[in-house]
Amino acid sequence: MGEGLRGPVGSAVPSTLVSSVRRCSRTACGRPAVATLTYVYADSTAVLGPLATYAEPHCYDLCAEHAERLTAPRGWEVVRLAADAGPVRRTSDDLEALANAVREAARPQERTAPLRPGPAEGESGRRGHLRVLRSPEN
């Protein structure tokens, strides 16, 4: 017996959970990703660096083999950023610095008149990048 609506007892039930390991973006490659590729179109540059913290829609995650074999189109430059020696570890100093930066940014700024130098001799004032000059007769 042992059969019901779910099939035989002990059979594997497919999981609907998504794997937390990011995979290589190359077609038919299922290896784990170790690097992230980003294109800077304005500079004709491909930047290959350590695996990004989050998957971004316009970046490509690559496995070690595909990252090593990466080439760019003619006229493009490939910039390879060195990977850190180990994972980044947050310390209490980092958190304190972040909290201080947030407090500083939230603090209301005092509004003071900007310091401007007075007009040079022969000048009567400034208007942006233009100067108003007095007539030599005055």
DSSP file (Angstrom, degrees, kcal/mol; ACC not computed):
  #  RESIDUE AA STRUCTURE BP1 BP2  ACC     N-H-->O    O-->H-N    N-H-->O    O-->H-N    TCO  KAPPA ALPHA  PHI   PSI    X-CA   Y-CA   Z-CA
    1    1 A M              0   0    0      0, 0.0     8,-0.2     0, 0.0     3,-0.1   0.000 360.0 360.0 360.0-120.4    0.0    0.0    0.0
    2    2 A G        +     0   0    0      1,-0.2     7,-0.5     6,-0.1     2,-0.4   0.541 360.0 118.4  65.4   5.9    1.6    3.2    1.1
    3    3 A E        +     0   0    0      5,-0.2    -1,-0.2     6,-0.0     2,-0.2  -0.857  27.0 137.9-107.0 142.6    0.3    5.0   -2.0
    4    4 A G  B >  S-A    7   0A   0      3,-0.7     3,-0.8    -2,-0.4    -1,-0.0  -0.549  72.8 -45.6-147.2-146.2   -2.1    7.9   -1.8
    5    5 A L  T 3  S+     0   0    0      1,-0.2    -2,-0.0    -2,-0.2     0, 0.0   0.757 132.6  53.3 -69.2 -24.1   -2.5   11.2   -3.5
    6    6 A R  T 3  S-     0   0    0      1,-0.3    -1,-0.2     7,-0.0    -3,-0.0   0.466 110.2-114.8 -94.1  -1.2    1.2   12.0   -3.2
    7    7 A G  B <   -A    4   0A   0     -3,-0.8    -3,-0.7     3,-0.0    -1,-0.3  -0.518  64.1  -9.0  98.6-170.2    2.6    8.8   -4.7
    8    8 A P  S >  S-     0   0    0      0, 0.0     3,-1.6     0, 0.0    -5,-0.2  -0.239  81.2 -95.9 -64.1 148.9    4.6    6.0   -3.2
    9    9 A V  T 3  S+     0   0    0     -7,-0.5     3,-0.1     1,-0.3    -6,-0.0  -0.410 109.8  23.5 -64.1 136.9    6.0    6.5    0.4
   10   10 A G  T 3  S+     0   0    0      1,-0.3    -1,-0.3    -2,-0.1     2,-0.1   0.401  87.4 137.1  88.2  -3.1    9.5    7.8    0.4
   11   11 A S    <   -     0   0    0     -3,-1.6    -1,-0.3     1,-0.1     2,-0.2  -0.490  61.4-102.2 -77.3 150.8    9.4    9.3   -3.1
   12   12 A A        -     0   0    0     -2,-0.1    -1,-0.1    -3,-0.1    -3,-0.0  -0.493  27.9-147.7 -74.2 136.4   11.0   12.7   -3.5
   13   13 A V        -     0   0    0     -2,-0.2    -1,-0.0    -3,-0.0    -7,-0.0  -0.916  26.1-113.5-103.2 126.1    8.7   15.7   -3.7
   14   14 A P        -     0   0    0      0, 0.0     2,-0.3     0, 0.0    -1,-0.0  -0.323  31.5-131.6 -60.4 138.4    9.9   18.5   -5.9
   15   15 A S        -     0   0    0      1,-0.1    -3,-0.0     2,-0.1     0, 0.0  -0.680  12.9-158.8 -92.4 144.3   10.8   21.6   -4.0
   16   16 A T        +     0   0    0     -2,-0.3     2,-0.2     2,-0.1    -1,-0.1   0.368  59.1 114.1 -99.1   2.5    9.6   25.0   -5.0
   17   17 A L        -     0   0    0      1,-0.1     2,-0.4     0, 0.0    -2,-0.1  -0.491  65.8-128.4 -75.3 145.0   12.3   26.8   -3.0
   18   18 A V        -     0   0    0     -2,-0.2    -2,-0.1     1,-0.1     2,-0.1  -0.753  27.6-108.1 -93.1 139.0   14.9   28.7   -5.0
   19   19 A S        -     0   0    0     -2,-0.4    -1,-0.1     1,-0.1     0, 0.0  -0.379  15.1-143.6 -65.3 140.8   18.6   28.0   -4.3
   20   20 A S  S    S+     0   0    0      2,-0.1     2,-0.5    -2,-0.1    -1,-0.1   0.579  76.4  94.7 -82.2  -9.2   20.4   30.7   -2.4
   21   21 A V  S    S-     0   0    0     11,-0.0     2,-0.3     1,-0.0    -2,-0.1  -0.716  76.8-132.3 -84.6 126.5   23.6   30.1   -4.4
   22   22 A R        -     0   0    0     -2,-0.5    11,-2.6    11,-0.2     2,-0.2  -0.599  23.4-147.0 -79.8 140.8   23.9   32.4   -7.4
   23   23 A R  B     -B   32   0B   0     -2,-0.3    38,-0.2     9,-0.3     7,-0.1  -0.653  26.9 -82.0-107.6 160.5   24.8   30.6  -10.7
   24   24 A C        -     0   0    0      7,-2.5    38,-0.3    -2,-0.2     5,-0.2  -0.329  32.1-138.9 -59.1 138.6   26.8   31.6  -13.7
   25   25 A S        +     0   0    0     36,-3.8    37,-0.1     3,-0.1    -1,-0.1   0.608  69.3 109.8 -78.3 -12.5   24.8   33.7  -16.2
   26   26 A R  S >  S-     0   0    0     35,-0.3     3,-1.8     1,-0.1    -2,-0.0  -0.396  84.1 -94.6 -67.4 140.9   26.2   32.0  -19.2
   27   27 A T  T 3  S+     0   0    0      1,-0.3    -1,-0.1    -2,-0.1     3,-0.1  -0.273 105.1   4.7 -57.3 134.9   23.7   29.8  -21.0
   28   28 A A  T 3  S+     0   0    0      1,-0.2     2,-0.6    -3,-0.1    -1,-0.3   0.586  98.8 120.8  65.9  14.4   23.8   26.1  -20.0
   29   29 A C    <   +     0   0    0     -3,-1.8    -1,-0.2    -5,-0.2    -6,-0.0  -0.938  32.5 174.0-108.3 123.5   26.4   26.7  -17.2
   30   30 A G        +     0   0    0     -2,-0.6    -1,-0.1    -7,-0.1     3,-0.1   0.280  35.7 124.4-110.5   9.8   25.2   25.8  -13.8
   31   31 A R  S    S-     0   0    0      1,-0.1    -7,-2.5    -8,-0.1     2,-0.1  -0.315  72.3 -90.6 -70.4 155.7   28.4   26.4  -11.9
   32   32 A P  B     -B   23   0B   0      0, 0.0    32,-0.4     0, 0.0    -9,-0.3  -0.376  44.1-113.6 -65.5 142.2   28.4   28.7   -8.9
   33   33 A A        +     0   0    0    -11,-2.6    30,-0.3    30,-0.2   -11,-0.2  -0.531  37.6 168.5 -77.5 141.5   29.1   32.4   -9.6
   34   34 A V        +     0   0    0     28,-3.1    17,-1.1     1,-0.2     2,-0.3   0.438  63.3  36.9-127.5  -9.3   32.3   33.9   -8.3
   35   35 A A  E     -CD  50  62C   0     27,-1.9    27,-2.9    15,-0.2     2,-0.4  -0.958  65.4-136.3-143.8 158.6   32.6   37.2  -10.2
   36   36 A T  E     -CD  49  61C   0     13,-2.1    13,-2.4    -2,-0.3     2,-0.5  -0.977  14.3-153.4-121.5 131.9   30.3   39.9  -11.5
   37   37 A L  E     +CD  48  60C   0     23,-3.6    23,-2.6    -2,-0.4     2,-0.4  -0.889  14.4 179.7-106.2 130.4   30.6   41.5  -14.9
   38   38 A T  E     -CD  47  59C   0      9,-2.6     9,-3.5    -2,-0.5     2,-0.4  -0.988  17.8-141.9-129.8 139.8   29.4   45.0  -15.6
   39   39 A Y  E     -C   46   0C   0     19,-0.5     2,-0.7    -2,-0.4     7,-0.2  -0.872   4.7-162.3-102.8 133.8   29.6   47.0  -18.9
   40   40 A V  E >>> -C   45   0C   0      5,-3.4     5,-1.9    -2,-0.4     3,-0.8  -0.866  11.8-176.5-110.1  92.4   30.4   50.7  -18.9
   41   41 A Y  G >45S+     0   0    0     -2,-0.7     3,-0.9     1,-0.3    -1,-0.2   0.843  76.2  59.9 -63.1 -37.1   29.1   51.5  -22.4
   42   42 A A  G 345S+     0   0    0      1,-0.3    -1,-0.3    -3,-0.1    -2,-0.0   0.820 116.3  34.0 -62.2 -30.6   30.2   55.2  -22.3
   43   43 A D  G <45S-     0   0    0     -3,-0.8    -1,-0.3     2,-0.2    -2,-0.2   0.356 106.0-122.9-104.4   3.9   33.8   54.1  -21.8
   44   44 A S  T <<5 +     0   0    0     -3,-0.9    33,-2.2    -4,-0.6     2,-0.4   0.941  66.8 139.3  50.5  52.0   33.7   50.9  -23.9
   45   45 A T  E   < -Ce  40  77C   0     -5,-1.9    -5,-3.4    31,-0.2     2,-0.5  -0.975  47.9-154.5-131.5 139.1   34.8   49.0  -20.8
   46   46 A A  E     -Ce  39  78C   0     31,-2.9    33,-3.0    -2,-0.4     2,-0.6  -0.967  17.8-157.1-108.4 124.4   33.9   45.7  -19.3
   47   47 A V  E     -Ce  38  79C   0     -9,-3.5    -9,-2.6    -2,-0.5     2,-0.6  -0.911   8.0-171.3-108.9 121.7   34.5   45.6  -15.5
   48   48 A L  E     +Ce  37  80C   0     31,-3.1    33,-3.1    -2,-0.6   -11,-0.2  -0.954  22.5 148.6-113.9 118.2   35.0   42.2  -13.9
   49   49 A G  E     -C   36   0C   0    -13,-2.4   -13,-2.1    -2,-0.6     3,-0.1  -0.687  49.4 -51.5-135.4-172.8   35.1   42.2  -10.1
   50   50 A P  E    S-C   35   0C   0      0, 0.0   -15,-0.2     0, 0.0   -14,-0.2  -0.169  79.3 -72.1 -60.2 159.5   34.3   40.1   -7.1
   51   51 A L        -     0   0    0    -17,-1.1   -16,-0.1   -16,-0.2    10,-0.1  -0.329  58.0-117.7 -57.1 126.3   30.8   38.7   -6.8
   52   52 A A        -     0   0    0     -3,-0.1    -1,-0.1     1,-0.1     3,-0.0  -0.278  15.4-120.2 -65.8 152.2   28.4   41.6   -6.1
   53   53 A T  S    S+     0   0    0      1,-0.1     2,-0.3     2,-0.0    -1,-0.1   0.887  97.7  26.1 -60.9 -40.4   26.5   41.5   -2.8
   54   54 A Y  S    S-     0   0    0      0, 0.0     2,-0.4     0, 0.0    -1,-0.1  -0.925  90.4-106.1-125.0 149.0   23.1   41.5   -4.7
   55   55 A A        -     0   0    0     -2,-0.3     5,-0.0    -4,-0.1    -2,-0.0  -0.618  38.1-157.6 -72.5 126.0   22.2   40.4   -8.1
   56   56 A E    >   -     0   0    0     -2,-0.4     3,-1.2     1,-0.1    -4,-0.0  -0.810  20.6-126.4-106.4 147.7   21.7   43.4  -10.3
   57   57 A P  T 3  S+     0   0    0      0, 0.0    -1,-0.1     0, 0.0    -2,-0.0   0.788 107.9  42.2 -66.2 -27.0   19.5   43.4  -13.5
   58   58 A H  T 3  S+     0   0    0      2,-0.0   -19,-0.5   -19,-0.0     2,-0.3   0.172 102.9  81.4-107.5  18.9   22.2   44.8  -15.8
   59   59 A C  E <   -D   38   0C   0     -3,-1.2     2,-0.5   -21,-0.1   -21,-0.2  -0.832  67.4-139.3-118.6 159.3   25.2   42.8  -14.4
   60   60 A Y  E     -D   37   0C   0    -23,-2.6   -23,-3.6    -2,-0.3     2,-0.4  -0.978   7.4-144.0-124.1 128.4   26.2   39.2  -15.2
   61   61 A D  E     -D   36   0C   0     -2,-0.5   -36,-3.8   -25,-0.2     2,-0.3  -0.757  23.6-167.4 -89.0 134.1   27.4   36.7  -12.6
   62   62 A L  E     -D   35   0C   0    -27,-2.9   -28,-3.1    -2,-0.4   -27,-1.9  -0.931  18.1-125.8-126.1 147.5   30.2   34.4  -13.9
   63   63 A C     >  -     0   0    0     -2,-0.3     4,-2.4   -30,-0.3     5,-0.2  -0.273  42.9 -95.0 -76.4 173.1   31.8   31.2  -12.7
   64   64 A A  H  > S+     0   0    0    -32,-0.4     4,-2.1     1,-0.2     5,-0.2   0.896 123.3  49.7 -60.2 -42.9   35.5   31.0  -12.3
   65   65 A E  H  > S+     0   0    0      1,-0.2     4,-1.8     2,-0.2    -1,-0.2   0.936 114.0  43.0 -64.7 -47.3   36.1   29.4  -15.7
   66   66 A H  H  4 S+     0   0    0      1,-0.2     4,-0.4     2,-0.2    -1,-0.2   0.848 113.0  53.5 -69.6 -32.6   34.0   32.0  -17.6
   67   67 A A  H >< S+     0   0    0     -4,-2.4     3,-0.7     1,-0.2    -1,-0.2   0.897 110.4  47.7 -65.6 -39.8   35.5   34.9  -15.7
   68   68 A E  H 3< S+     0   0    0     -4,-2.1    -2,-0.2     1,-0.2    -1,-0.2   0.864 114.7  45.0 -68.8 -37.0   39.0   33.7  -16.5
   69   69 A R  T 3< S+     0   0    0     -4,-1.8    -1,-0.2    -5,-0.2    -2,-0.2   0.373  83.1 135.1 -89.9   4.6   38.2   33.3  -20.3
   70   70 A L    <   +     0   0    0     -3,-0.7     2,-0.3    -4,-0.4    -3,-0.1  -0.291  28.0 177.6 -60.9 131.3   36.3   36.6  -20.6
   71   71 A T        -     0   0    0      6,-0.0     6,-0.1    -2,-0.0    -2,-0.0  -0.909  17.2-138.8-127.0 160.1   37.2   38.7  -23.6
   72   72 A A        -     0   0    0     -2,-0.3     3,-0.1     4,-0.2     6,-0.1  -0.789  31.4 -88.0-116.1 160.1   35.7   42.0  -24.8
   73   73 A P    >   -     0   0    0      0, 0.0     3,-2.2     0, 0.0    -1,-0.1  -0.194  62.9 -74.8 -60.8 159.0   34.8   43.2  -28.3
   74   74 A R  T 3  S+     0   0    0      1,-0.3     3,-0.1     3,-0.0     0, 0.0  -0.308 123.2  23.9 -56.2 133.3   37.4   44.9  -30.4
   75   75 A G  T 3  S+     0   0    0      1,-0.4     2,-0.3    -3,-0.1    -1,-0.3   0.321 101.4 109.4  90.9  -8.1   38.1   48.4  -29.1
   76   76 A W    <   -     0   0    0     -3,-2.2     2,-0.4    -4,-0.1    -1,-0.4  -0.696  59.5-139.2 -99.6 154.2   36.8   47.6  -25.6
   77   77 A E  E     -e   45   0C   0    -33,-2.2   -31,-2.9    -2,-0.3     2,-0.5  -0.893   6.3-143.9-111.4 143.0   39.0   47.3  -22.5
   78   78 A V  E     -e   46   0C   0     -2,-0.4     2,-0.6   -33,-0.2   -31,-0.2  -0.937  12.1-164.6-106.1 122.8   38.6   44.7  -19.8
   79   79 A V  E     -e   47   0C   0    -33,-3.0   -31,-3.1    -2,-0.5     2,-0.6  -0.939   3.8-161.6-107.4 121.2   39.3   45.9  -16.3
   80   80 A R  E     -e   48   0C   0     -2,-0.6     2,-0.4   -33,-0.2   -31,-0.2  -0.908   5.9-153.6-106.5 115.3   39.7   43.1  -13.8
   81   81 A L        -     0   0    0    -33,-3.1     2,-0.1    -2,-0.6    -2,-0.0  -0.721  24.1-113.2 -88.2 134.8   39.3   44.1  -10.1
   82   82 A A        -     0   0    0     -2,-0.4     2,-0.2   -33,-0.1    -1,-0.1  -0.402  28.6-121.9 -68.6 139.9   41.2   42.0   -7.6
   83   83 A A        -     0   0    0    -34,-0.1    -1,-0.1     1,-0.1   -48,-0.0  -0.552  30.6-106.1 -78.7 146.5   39.1   40.0   -5.2
   84   84 A D        -     0   0    0     -2,-0.2    -1,-0.1     1,-0.1     4,-0.0  -0.277  27.5-113.5 -66.9 159.3   39.5   40.6   -1.5
   85   85 A A  S    S-     0   0    0      1,-0.1    -1,-0.1     2,-0.0    -2,-0.1   0.802  89.7 -10.2 -66.5 -29.4   41.4   38.0    0.5
   86   86 A G  S    S-     0   0    0      3,-0.0    -2,-0.1     1,-0.0    -1,-0.1  -0.911  93.8 -55.7-156.5-179.8   38.3   37.1    2.5
   87   87 A P        -     0   0    0      0, 0.0     2,-0.4     0, 0.0    -2,-0.0  -0.342  60.1-103.2 -67.6 149.5   34.7   38.0    3.2
   88   88 A V        -     0   0    0     -4,-0.0     2,-0.5    -2,-0.0    -4,-0.0  -0.572  35.6-155.8 -73.6 128.1   34.1   41.5    4.5
   89   89 A R        -     0   0    0     -2,-0.4     2,-0.3    -3,-0.1    -1,-0.0  -0.928   7.8-138.6-110.2 127.3   33.5   41.5    8.3
   90   90 A R        -     0   0    0     -2,-0.5     2,-0.2     4,-0.0     3,-0.0  -0.625  20.8-164.7 -81.5 138.3   31.5   44.3    9.8
   91   91 A T     >  -     0   0    0     -2,-0.3     4,-1.8     1,-0.1     3,-0.2  -0.718  36.6-105.5-115.9 170.6   32.8   45.6   13.2
   92   92 A S  H  > S+     0   0    0     -2,-0.2     4,-2.5     1,-0.2     5,-0.2   0.825 121.1  60.4 -65.1 -29.0   31.1   47.7   15.8
   93   93 A D  H  > S+     0   0    0      2,-0.2     4,-2.5     1,-0.2    -1,-0.2   0.901 103.2  50.5 -63.2 -40.3   33.4   50.6   14.6
   94   94 A D  H  > S+     0   0    0     -3,-0.2     4,-2.2     2,-0.2    -2,-0.2   0.923 112.3  46.5 -61.9 -44.6   31.8   50.3   11.1
   95   95 A L  H  X S+     0   0    0     -4,-1.8     4,-2.5     2,-0.2    -2,-0.2   0.888 112.5  49.8 -66.7 -38.7   28.3   50.5   12.6
   96   96 A E  H  X S+     0   0    0     -4,-2.5     4,-2.5     2,-0.2    -1,-0.2   0.912 110.6  49.7 -66.4 -41.8   29.2   53.4   14.8
   97   97 A A  H  X S+     0   0    0     -4,-2.5     4,-2.1     2,-0.2    -2,-0.2   0.895 111.5  49.4 -62.8 -40.2   30.7   55.3   11.9
   98   98 A L  H  X S+     0   0    0     -4,-2.2     4,-2.2     2,-0.2    -2,-0.2   0.921 110.8  49.3 -64.5 -44.5   27.5   54.6    9.9
   99   99 A A  H  X S+     0   0    0     -4,-2.5     4,-2.4     1,-0.2    -2,-0.2   0.901 111.2  50.0 -62.2 -41.1   25.3   55.8   12.7
  100  100 A N  H  X S+     0   0    0     -4,-2.5     4,-2.5     1,-0.2    -1,-0.2   0.893 109.7  50.9 -64.9 -39.2   27.4   59.0   13.1
  101  101 A A  H  X S+     0   0    0     -4,-2.1     4,-2.2     2,-0.2    -2,-0.2   0.892 110.5  49.0 -64.9 -39.5   27.1   59.7    9.4
  102  102 A V  H  X S+     0   0    0     -4,-2.2     4,-1.8     2,-0.2    -2,-0.2   0.920 111.8  49.0 -66.1 -43.0   23.4   59.3    9.4
  103  103 A R  H  X S+     0   0    0     -4,-2.4     4,-1.2     1,-0.2    -2,-0.2   0.919 111.5  49.6 -60.9 -43.5   23.1   61.6   12.5
  104  104 A E  H  < S+     0   0    0     -4,-2.5     3,-0.3     1,-0.2    -1,-0.2   0.900 110.9  49.0 -63.7 -41.0   25.3   64.2   10.8
  105  105 A A  H  < S+     0   0    0     -4,-2.2    -1,-0.2     1,-0.2    -2,-0.2   0.822 111.8  49.6 -68.5 -30.2   23.2   64.1    7.6
  106  106 A A  H  < S+     0   0    0     -4,-1.8    -1,-0.2    -5,-0.1    -2,-0.2   0.663  86.6 105.0 -83.0 -16.4   19.9   64.5    9.5
  107  107 A R  S  < S-     0   0    0     -4,-1.2     2,-0.1    -3,-0.3    -3,-0.0  -0.445  83.4-108.3 -66.9 133.4   21.2   67.4   11.5
  108  108 A P        -     0   0    0      0, 0.0     2,-0.3     0, 0.0    -1,-0.1  -0.394  34.2-125.2 -63.2 136.6   19.7   70.7   10.3
  109  109 A Q        -     0   0    0     -4,-0.1     2,-0.3    -2,-0.1    -4,-0.0  -0.640  18.3-119.6 -84.6 137.2   22.2   72.8    8.4
  110  110 A E        -     0   0    0     -2,-0.3     2,-0.8     1,-0.1    -1,-0.1  -0.569  23.9-134.5 -73.5 137.3   22.8   76.4    9.6
  111  111 A R        +     0   0    0     -2,-0.3     2,-0.4     3,-0.0    -1,-0.1  -0.836  34.9 166.3 -97.9 111.4   22.0   78.9    6.8
  112  112 A T        -     0   0    0     -2,-0.8     3,-0.1     3,-0.0    -2,-0.0  -0.916  42.4-102.5-122.4 150.5   24.8   81.5    6.6
  113  113 A A        -     0   0    0     -2,-0.4     2,-0.0     1,-0.1     3,-0.0  -0.509  45.7-109.2 -69.2 134.8   25.4   83.9    3.9
  114  114 A P        -     0   0    0      0, 0.0     2,-0.4     0, 0.0    -1,-0.1  -0.368  33.2-110.3 -64.9 143.5   28.3   82.8    1.7
  115  115 A L        -     0   0    0     -3,-0.1    -3,-0.0    -2,-0.0     0, 0.0  -0.617  40.1-177.4 -77.1 126.4   31.5   84.8    2.1
  116  116 A R        -     0   0    0     -2,-0.4     2,-0.1    -3,-0.0    -3,-0.0  -0.979  26.6-119.0-124.5 137.8   32.2   86.8   -1.0
  117  117 A P        -     0   0    0      0, 0.0     3,-0.1     0, 0.0     0, 0.0  -0.441  37.2-106.7 -69.9 149.1   35.2   89.0   -1.5
  118  118 A G        -     0   0    0      1,-0.1     7,-0.1    -2,-0.1     2,-0.1  -0.229  49.4 -76.4 -69.1 165.8   34.5   92.7   -2.1
  119  119 A P        -     0   0    0      0, 0.0    -1,-0.1     0, 0.0     3,-0.1  -0.366  49.2-118.1 -66.6 141.7   34.8   94.2   -5.5
  120  120 A A    >   -     0   0    0      1,-0.2     3,-2.5    -3,-0.1     5,-0.1  -0.263  49.4 -70.3 -70.8 165.3   38.3   94.9   -6.7
  121  121 A E  T 3  S+     0   0    0      1,-0.3    -1,-0.2     3,-0.0     3,-0.1  -0.359 126.7  24.2 -61.2 132.8   39.4   98.5   -7.4
  122  122 A G  T 3  S+     0   0    0      1,-0.3    12,-2.4    -3,-0.1     2,-0.3   0.282 104.4 101.8  94.0 -10.1   37.7   99.6  -10.6
  123  123 A E  E <   -F  133   0D   0     -3,-2.5    -1,-0.3    10,-0.2    10,-0.2  -0.824  49.5-169.0-106.0 146.9   34.8   97.1  -10.1
  124  124 A S  E     -     0   0D   0      8,-2.8     2,-0.3     1,-0.4     9,-0.1   0.490  65.3 -43.9-109.2  -6.9   31.4   98.0   -8.8
  125  125 A G  E     -F  132   0D   0      7,-0.8     7,-2.4    -5,-0.1    -1,-0.4  -0.935  54.0 -98.1 162.9 177.3   30.1   94.5   -8.3
  126  126 A R  E     -F  131   0D   0     -2,-0.3     2,-0.4     5,-0.2     5,-0.2  -0.951  13.0-168.3-126.5 144.9   29.7   91.0   -9.7
  127  127 A R  E >   -F  130   0D   0      3,-2.8     3,-2.4    -2,-0.4     2,-0.4  -0.823  66.6 -67.6-129.8  90.4   26.8   89.3  -11.5
  128  128 A G  T 3  S-     0   0    0     -2,-0.4    -1,-0.1     1,-0.3     0, 0.0  -0.492 118.6 -12.7  64.4-120.3   27.6   85.6  -11.6
  129  129 A H  T 3  S+     0   0    0     -2,-0.4     2,-0.3    -3,-0.1    -1,-0.3   0.459 124.0  88.0 -92.4  -1.6   30.6   85.2  -13.9
  130  130 A L  E <   -F  127   0D   0     -3,-2.4    -3,-2.8     2,-0.0     2,-0.4  -0.699  64.0-149.0 -97.9 150.0   30.3   88.8  -15.2
  131  131 A R  E     -F  126   0D   0     -2,-0.3     2,-0.7    -5,-0.2    -5,-0.2  -0.932   9.5-138.2-115.9 142.0   31.9   91.9  -13.6
  132  132 A V  E     -F  125   0D   0     -7,-2.4    -8,-2.8    -2,-0.4    -7,-0.8  -0.895  25.0-159.8 -98.0 117.8   30.5   95.4  -13.7
  133  133 A L  E     -F  123   0D   0     -2,-0.7   -10,-0.2   -10,-0.2     2,-0.2  -0.770  12.9-124.8-101.0 142.6   33.3   97.8  -14.3
  134  134 A R        -     0   0    0    -12,-2.4    -1,-0.0    -2,-0.3   -10,-0.0  -0.513  31.4-104.7 -79.5 151.7   33.2  101.5  -13.5
  135  135 A S    >   -     0   0    0     -2,-0.2     3,-1.7     1,-0.1    -1,-0.1  -0.551  25.2-125.1 -72.1 140.3   33.9  104.0  -16.2
  136  136 A P  T 3  S+     0   0    0      0, 0.0    -1,-0.1     0, 0.0    -2,-0.0   0.750 108.9  64.3 -60.7 -22.1   37.4  105.6  -15.8
  137  137 A E  T 3         0   0    0      1,-0.2    -3,-0.0     0, 0.0    -2,-0.0   0.738 360.0 360.0 -72.6 -22.1   35.7  109.1  -15.8
  138  138 A N    <         0   0    0     -3,-1.7    -1,-0.2     0, 0.0    -3,-0.0   0.467 360.0 360.0 -83.8 360.0   33.8  108.3  -12.5
